[in-house]
């Protein structure tokens, strides 16, 4: 079997994830090719000249297709990963917001003694306003004279 330089043409270095995925796509294509030829020829071992034809068809254009498919797969994977993270973050922020809102609402909610103070203040202001009205109309003096006679 002849040496194939496909790996070195697809993968630039050890950190080239897209190239490694592209090589995986190439290997899948090669496996499919072998299975197809085995079925067509009815043999398990494929002649060397058929492999040479397969290698010759691996042009720069075809390798670019593998790379593009690998990049598309990576993008789809990252998008799916980020969608999950975004959904989780939205859920976390929503829960955090609800918790803070509930704490704020609880802290602003008036207590029992606040209501009592409001009632006493309102009663005092009502009596004061009644006194002022009676005093201004002169009815206060008449009322006092009738009470103490």
MOZI-V648061 format. One record per backbone hydrogen bond with DSSP energy under -0.5 kcal/mol. NH is the residue of the N-H (numbers start at 0). CO is the residue of the C=O. Records with the same first field share a line. If there is no record, write none. Layout:
# MOZI-V648061
NH: CO ; CO
This chain:
# MOZI-V648061
8: 4
9: 5
10: 6
11: 9
15: 12
16: 14
19: 15
20: 16
21: 17
22: 18
23: 19
24: 20
25: 21
26: 22
27: 23
28: 24
29: 25
30: 26
31: 27
32: 28
33: 29
34: 30
35: 31
36: 32
37: 33
38: 34
39: 35
40: 36
41: 37
42: 37
45: 43
49: 46
50: 46
51: 47
52: 48
53: 49
54: 50
55: 51
56: 52
57: 54
58: 56
62: 58
63: 59
64: 60
65: 61
66: 62
67: 63
68: 64
69: 65
70: 66
71: 67
72: 68
73: 69
74: 70
75: 71
76: 72
77: 73
78: 74
79: 75
80: 76
81: 77
82: 78
83: 79
84: 80
85: 81
86: 82
87: 83
88: 84
89: 85
90: 86
91: 87
92: 88
93: 89
94: 90
95: 91
96: 92
97: 93
98: 94
99: 95
100: 96
101: 97
102: 98
103: 99
104: 100
105: 101
106: 102
107: 103
108: 104
114: 110
115: 111
116: 112
117: 113
118: 114
119: 115
120: 116
121: 117
122: 118
123: 119
124: 120
125: 121
126: 122
127: 123
128: 124
129: 125
130: 126
131: 127
132: 128
133: 129
134: 130
135: 131
136: 132
137: 133 ; 134
138: 133
139: 133
141: 137
142: 138
143: 139
144: 140
145: 141
146: 142
147: 143
